Amino acid sequence: MKSKKMAGISITESSSNFDNLEAMSIEELLININEEDSKVHLAVRKALPQIKCLIEQIEIRMKKGGRIFYLGAGTSGRLGVLDASEVPPTFGVPANLVIGLIAGGDPALRNSIESAEDDQNKAWDSLQSFNVNKTDSVIGIAASGTTPYVIEGIKHSRENGILTGCITCNPDSEIAQESEYPIEAIVGPEFVTGSTRLKAGTAQKMILNMITTTIMIKLGRVKGNRMVNMQLTNEKLIERGTRMIVEELNISSEEARQLLLVHGSVKKVTENYFK
């Protein structure tokens, strides 16, 4: 049964398109959640021009030695930290190239510290501790677009000449107004009213993937379609790298593996093989 949306409430807080969830069977719940999730990629597609504009500006700065900082609270903050933590092993870059900051600090990654999002000064304080500068880019992640921790961090960054962007799921939000390059993925009301860990979180994750993957490709961290700079942190990745070298150089697996372990990355092996 469809429920009516309440006037004057943001989209991320508006009432679900479904009601009486507790009366639904498991199959009905799954089908209806999946129906809502199918709207996410369409919302992200509509935001592609905004994503492109932000990435173009970030690329310019990162080629001059800049970094990316994510600011977020709750689910949004965790997604930022997750994306930042996955960039080094995937692309073989330093851990301080993409940095995720979450309201409440590291304890908030595992435990909810929802009140931390109201701290208006903490984000800028944290950015300053990393000596944030004009070659860096700061991206605020806030599904509602109203999170004080994120908004104030964006405001201070922009006032200091630092590139700012945001990822939000409400149109014309405060954070979008404060950001130079806002990204708005309007996914609609959540299946469970207000639970932005659902569609909004999925949209944010997709956009974060797009930003860092595209930037890393443009910075030369991918060859063809392969992660030639990935860190060799386990046997699976060593085997993957070995296969890449075998296909690239047409040598035996044993030789490829030895070369990989000596040089530390697929890219270094292929660069040095013919020297």
SULGI-V16317 format. One record per helix or strand. SS is the DSSP state (h for helix, s for strand). FROM is the first residue (numbers start at 1). TO is the last residue. If there is no record, write none. Layout:
((SS/FROM/TO) (SS/FROM/TO))
//
This chain:
((h/11/13) (h/21/23) (h/26/37) (h/40/46) (h/48/62) (s/68/72) (h/74/91) (s/98/102) (h/106/109) (h/114/118) (h/122/129) (s/137/141) (h/148/159) (s/163/168) (h/174/178) (s/181/184) (h/199/218) (s/223/223) (s/226/226) (h/235/249) (h/253/263) (h/266/272))
//
